[in-house]
Amino acid sequence: ETGVTQSPTHLIKTRGQQVTLRCSSQSGHNTVSWYQQALGQGPQFIFQYYREEENGRGNFPPRFSGLQFPNYSSELNVNALELDDSALYLCASSSGPSSYNEQFFGPGTRLTVL
Amino acid sequence: EDKVVQSPLSLVVHEGDTVTLNCSYEVTNFRSLLWYKQEKKAPTFLFMLTSSGIEKKSGRLSSILDKKELFSILNITATQTGDSAVYLCAVEGDNYGQNFVFGPGTRLSVLP
Protein backbone atom coordinates (compact mmCIF):
# COMPACT_ATOMS: atom_id res chain seq x y z
CA GLU A 1 0.00 0.00 0.00
CA THR A 2 1.47 3.33 -1.09
CA GLY A 3 -1.08 5.61 0.58
CA VAL A 4 -2.16 6.90 -2.82
CA THR A 5 -5.78 6.19 -3.72
CA GLN A 6 -7.69 6.59 -6.96
CA SER A 7 -11.37 6.57 -7.82
CA PRO A 8 -13.26 5.09 -9.42
CA THR A 9 -11.60 1.70 -9.90
CA HIS A 10 -13.33 1.03 -13.19
CA LEU A 11 -15.31 3.25 -15.52
CA ILE A 12 -17.17 2.71 -18.79
CA LYS A 13 -17.97 5.65 -21.04
CA THR A 14 -19.03 6.16 -24.63
CA ARG A 15 -17.26 8.11 -27.35
CA GLY A 16 -17.68 11.87 -27.05
CA GLN A 17 -18.43 11.87 -23.33
CA GLN A 18 -16.36 13.57 -20.66
CA VAL A 19 -14.76 11.89 -17.64
CA THR A 20 -13.16 12.99 -14.36
CA LEU A 21 -10.72 10.71 -12.55
CA ARG A 22 -9.61 11.40 -9.00
CA CYS A 23 -6.44 10.84 -7.05
CA SER A 24 -5.66 11.36 -3.38
CA SER A 25 -1.94 11.79 -2.73
CA GLN A 26 0.09 10.83 0.29
CA SER A 27 -0.09 13.46 3.01
CA GLY A 28 2.58 16.11 2.54
CA HIS A 29 3.16 15.31 -1.14
CA ASN A 30 2.95 18.51 -3.17
CA THR A 31 3.55 16.88 -6.55
CA VAL A 32 1.31 14.60 -8.58
CA SER A 33 1.91 13.09 -12.00
CA TRP A 34 -0.63 11.38 -14.22
CA TYR A 35 0.11 8.54 -16.64
CA GLN A 36 -1.85 6.65 -19.27
CA GLN A 37 -1.03 2.96 -19.65
CA ALA A 38 -2.53 1.16 -22.63
CA LEU A 39 -2.75 -2.62 -22.50
CA GLY A 40 0.66 -4.24 -22.94
CA GLN A 41 2.53 -0.95 -22.90
CA GLY A 42 4.45 1.10 -20.39
CA PRO A 43 2.90 4.19 -18.76
CA GLN A 44 2.95 7.40 -20.80
CA PHE A 45 3.41 10.70 -19.00
CA ILE A 46 0.39 13.00 -19.33
CA PHE A 47 1.32 15.90 -17.03
CA GLN A 48 2.60 16.83 -13.62
CA TYR A 49 1.22 19.28 -11.07
CA TYR A 50 3.45 20.89 -8.46
CA ARG A 51 1.92 23.14 -5.81
CA GLU A 52 -1.33 23.37 -7.79
CA GLU A 53 0.35 24.52 -11.05
CA GLU A 54 1.06 22.44 -14.15
CA ASN A 55 4.78 21.69 -14.11
CA GLY A 56 5.30 19.66 -17.25
CA ARG A 57 3.25 18.00 -19.93
CA GLY A 58 3.71 15.03 -22.21
CA ASN A 59 2.48 14.61 -25.75
CA PHE A 60 -1.26 14.71 -25.00
CA PRO A 61 -3.87 17.02 -26.56
CA PRO A 62 -5.54 19.86 -24.62
CA ARG A 63 -8.68 17.77 -24.05
CA PHE A 64 -6.62 16.16 -21.27
CA SER A 65 -6.59 18.62 -18.40
CA GLY A 66 -5.97 18.52 -14.70
CA LEU A 67 -6.35 20.20 -11.36
CA GLN A 68 -4.52 19.87 -8.06
CA PHE A 69 -6.10 21.01 -4.81
CA PRO A 70 -4.54 22.23 -1.53
CA ASN A 71 -5.72 19.07 0.29
CA TYR A 72 -3.35 16.90 -1.85
CA SER A 73 -6.14 15.59 -4.07
CA SER A 74 -6.09 15.99 -7.84
CA GLU A 75 -8.22 15.37 -10.91
CA LEU A 76 -7.65 14.30 -14.47
CA ASN A 77 -10.35 15.45 -16.89
CA VAL A 78 -10.71 14.08 -20.39
CA ASN A 79 -13.16 15.68 -22.82
CA ALA A 80 -14.55 14.31 -26.07
CA LEU A 81 -13.51 10.74 -25.28
CA GLU A 82 -12.11 8.62 -28.09
CA LEU A 83 -11.85 4.84 -28.31
CA ASP A 84 -8.05 5.08 -27.97
CA ASP A 85 -8.47 6.70 -24.55
CA SER A 86 -9.29 3.26 -23.17
CA ALA A 87 -6.45 2.54 -20.76
CA LEU A 88 -5.34 2.31 -17.15
CA TYR A 89 -4.82 5.81 -15.74
CA LEU A 90 -2.24 6.01 -12.97
CA CYS A 91 -1.45 8.87 -10.67
CA ALA A 92 1.79 9.10 -8.72
CA SER A 93 2.53 11.45 -5.85
CA SER A 94 5.89 12.63 -4.56
CA SER A 95 7.33 15.14 -2.12
CA GLY A 96 8.79 17.22 -4.93
CA PRO A 97 9.10 17.46 -8.72
CA SER A 98 12.65 16.15 -8.95
CA SER A 99 13.35 12.57 -9.97
CA TYR A 100 15.19 12.27 -6.64
CA ASN A 101 11.78 12.39 -4.95
CA GLU A 102 10.39 8.87 -5.17
CA GLN A 103 7.03 8.57 -6.90
CA PHE A 104 4.33 6.50 -5.19
CA PHE A 105 1.76 5.14 -7.60
CA GLY A 106 -1.92 4.62 -6.97
CA PRO A 107 -3.74 1.46 -8.08
CA GLY A 108 -5.13 3.16 -11.17
CA THR A 109 -8.51 3.69 -12.82
CA ARG A 110 -9.38 1.37 -15.70
CA LEU A 111 -11.27 3.44 -18.30
CA THR A 112 -13.13 1.72 -21.14
CA VAL A 113 -14.51 3.85 -23.96
CA LEU A 114 -17.16 2.19 -26.13
CA GLU B 1 12.18 11.83 -29.58
CA ASP B 2 13.09 10.16 -26.30
CA LYS B 3 12.86 6.37 -26.48
CA VAL B 4 13.22 3.39 -24.14
CA VAL B 5 13.48 -0.19 -25.39
CA GLN B 6 13.29 -3.25 -23.16
CA SER B 7 14.19 -6.84 -23.92
CA PRO B 8 13.02 -9.48 -23.79
CA LEU B 9 9.36 -8.46 -23.78
CA SER B 10 8.41 -11.73 -22.16
CA LEU B 11 10.35 -14.37 -20.23
CA VAL B 12 9.37 -17.65 -18.57
CA VAL B 13 11.76 -19.26 -16.08
CA HIS B 14 11.67 -21.75 -13.22
CA GLU B 15 12.20 -21.00 -9.57
CA GLY B 16 15.86 -20.71 -8.74
CA ASP B 17 16.90 -19.44 -12.17
CA THR B 18 18.77 -16.16 -12.62
CA VAL B 19 17.40 -13.63 -15.09
CA THR B 20 18.80 -10.51 -16.74
CA LEU B 21 16.45 -7.85 -18.06
CA ASN B 22 17.71 -5.24 -20.48
CA CYS B 23 16.86 -1.60 -20.99
CA SER B 24 18.38 0.66 -23.63
CA TYR B 25 17.51 4.30 -24.13
CA GLU B 26 17.87 7.41 -26.24
CA VAL B 27 17.10 10.59 -24.34
CA THR B 28 18.10 14.23 -24.48
CA ASN B 29 20.27 15.21 -21.52
CA PHE B 30 19.90 12.08 -19.43
CA ARG B 31 19.14 12.65 -15.76
CA SER B 32 18.20 9.29 -14.27
CA LEU B 33 17.01 5.77 -15.02
CA LEU B 34 14.50 4.00 -12.81
CA TRP B 35 13.30 0.41 -12.52
CA TYR B 36 9.80 -0.45 -11.33
CA LYS B 37 7.96 -3.70 -10.65
CA GLN B 38 4.29 -3.82 -11.67
CA GLU B 39 2.39 -6.80 -10.34
CA LYS B 40 -1.25 -5.90 -10.74
CA LYS B 41 -1.73 -2.18 -11.24
CA ALA B 42 0.50 0.19 -9.23
CA PRO B 43 4.19 0.11 -10.21
CA THR B 44 6.48 -0.05 -7.20
CA PHE B 45 9.92 1.53 -7.18
CA LEU B 46 13.00 -0.70 -7.27
CA PHE B 47 16.06 1.38 -8.15
CA MET B 48 17.16 4.78 -9.38
CA LEU B 49 20.46 4.99 -11.24
CA THR B 50 22.27 8.15 -12.16
CA SER B 51 25.95 7.23 -12.24
CA SER B 52 27.61 4.84 -14.62
CA GLY B 53 29.15 1.63 -13.33
CA ILE B 54 27.78 1.76 -9.81
CA GLU B 55 25.70 -1.30 -8.94
CA LYS B 56 22.60 -0.89 -6.84
CA LYS B 57 21.54 -3.95 -4.85
CA SER B 58 18.49 -4.92 -2.85
CA GLY B 59 18.38 -8.53 -1.75
CA ARG B 60 18.31 -10.75 -4.82
CA LEU B 61 17.86 -7.80 -7.18
CA SER B 62 20.66 -5.69 -8.58
CA SER B 63 21.00 -3.15 -11.35
CA ILE B 64 23.75 -1.28 -13.14
CA LEU B 65 23.86 1.57 -15.62
CA ASP B 66 26.22 2.16 -18.55
CA LYS B 67 25.86 5.78 -19.63
CA LYS B 68 28.37 5.43 -22.44
CA GLU B 69 26.51 2.56 -24.12
CA LEU B 70 23.09 3.91 -23.00
CA PHE B 71 21.73 0.82 -21.30
CA SER B 72 20.94 -0.70 -17.95
CA ILE B 73 20.39 -4.25 -16.76
CA LEU B 74 18.31 -5.61 -13.92
CA ASN B 75 19.42 -8.94 -12.50
CA ILE B 76 17.31 -11.20 -10.34
CA THR B 77 19.03 -14.19 -8.78
CA ALA B 78 17.37 -17.30 -7.29
CA THR B 79 14.00 -16.26 -8.72
CA GLN B 80 10.81 -17.00 -6.80
CA THR B 81 7.19 -17.17 -7.96
CA GLY B 82 6.63 -13.84 -6.21
CA ASP B 83 9.00 -12.23 -8.71
CA SER B 84 6.42 -12.78 -11.45
CA ALA B 85 5.49 -9.30 -12.67
CA VAL B 86 6.08 -6.74 -15.40
CA TYR B 87 9.39 -4.93 -14.91
CA LEU B 88 9.38 -1.37 -16.23
CA CYS B 89 12.37 0.78 -17.08
CA ALA B 90 11.90 4.57 -17.16
CA VAL B 91 14.30 7.33 -18.11
CA GLU B 92 14.14 10.99 -17.19
CA GLY B 93 15.49 13.45 -19.72
CA ASP B 94 15.65 17.15 -20.14
CA ASN B 95 12.01 18.12 -19.89
CA TYR B 96 11.00 19.93 -16.74
CA GLY B 97 8.89 18.06 -14.28
CA GLN B 98 9.09 14.33 -13.78
CA ASN B 99 8.68 13.55 -17.45
CA PHE B 100 9.67 9.92 -17.37
CA VAL B 101 9.69 7.95 -20.60
CA PHE B 102 8.77 4.35 -19.87
CA GLY B 103 9.67 1.28 -21.87
CA PRO B 104 7.06 -1.35 -22.72
CA GLY B 105 8.13 -3.57 -19.85
CA THR B 106 9.36 -7.16 -19.58
CA ARG B 107 6.75 -9.66 -18.42
CA LEU B 108 8.52 -12.21 -16.20
CA SER B 109 6.76 -15.45 -15.26
CA VAL B 110 8.45 -17.65 -12.68
CA LEU B 111 7.11 -21.20 -12.59
CA PRO B 112 7.33 -23.40 -9.48
Boltz contact constraints between the chains, C-beta under 6 A:
constraints:
  - contact:
      token1: [A, 33]
      token2: [B, 98]
      max_distance: 6.0
  - contact:
      token1: [A, 41]
      token2: [B, 104]
      max_distance: 6.0
  - contact:
      token1: [A, 42]
      token2: [B, 88]
      max_distance: 6.0
  - contact:
      token1: [A, 42]
      token2: [B, 102]
      max_distance: 6.0
  - contact:
      token1: [A, 42]
      token2: [B, 103]
      max_distance: 6.0
  - contact:
      token1: [A, 42]
      token2: [B, 104]
      max_distance: 6.0
  - contact:
      token1: [A, 42]
      token2: [B, 105]
      max_distance: 6.0
  - contact:
      token1: [A, 43]
      token2: [B, 102]
      max_distance: 6.0
  - contact:
      token1: [A, 45]
      token2: [B, 99]
      max_distance: 6.0
  - contact:
      token1: [A, 45]
      token2: [B, 100]
      max_distance: 6.0
  - contact:
      token1: [A, 48]
      token2: [B, 97]
      max_distance: 6.0
  - contact:
      token1: [A, 48]
      token2: [B, 98]
      max_distance: 6.0
  - contact:
      token1: [A, 55]
      token2: [B, 97]
      max_distance: 6.0
  - contact:
      token1: [A, 56]
      token2: [B, 95]
      max_distance: 6.0
  - contact:
      token1: [A, 56]
      token2: [B, 96]
      max_distance: 6.0
  - contact:
      token1: [A, 56]
      token2: [B, 97]
      max_distance: 6.0
  - contact:
      token1: [A, 56]
      token2: [B, 99]
      max_distance: 6.0
  - contact:
      token1: [A, 97]
      token2: [B, 97]
      max_distance: 6.0
  - contact:
      token1: [A, 97]
      token2: [B, 98]
      max_distance: 6.0
  - contact:
      token1: [A, 99]
      token2: [B, 31]
      max_distance: 6.0
  - contact:
      token1: [A, 99]
      token2: [B, 32]
      max_distance: 6.0
  - contact:
      token1: [A, 99]
      token2: [B, 92]
      max_distance: 6.0
  - contact:
      token1: [A, 99]
      token2: [B, 98]
      max_distance: 6.0
  - contact:
      token1: [A, 102]
      token2: [B, 45]
      max_distance: 6.0
  - contact:
      token1: [A, 105]
      token2: [B, 42]
      max_distance: 6.0
  - contact:
      token1: [A, 105]
      token2: [B, 43]
      max_distance: 6.0
  - contact:
      token1: [A, 106]
      token2: [B, 42]
      max_distance: 6.0
  - contact:
      token1: [A, 107]
      token2: [B, 41]
      max_distance: 6.0
  - contact:
      token1: [A, 107]
      token2: [B, 42]
      max_distance: 6.0
  - contact:
      token1: [A, 108]
      token2: [B, 41]
      max_distance: 6.0
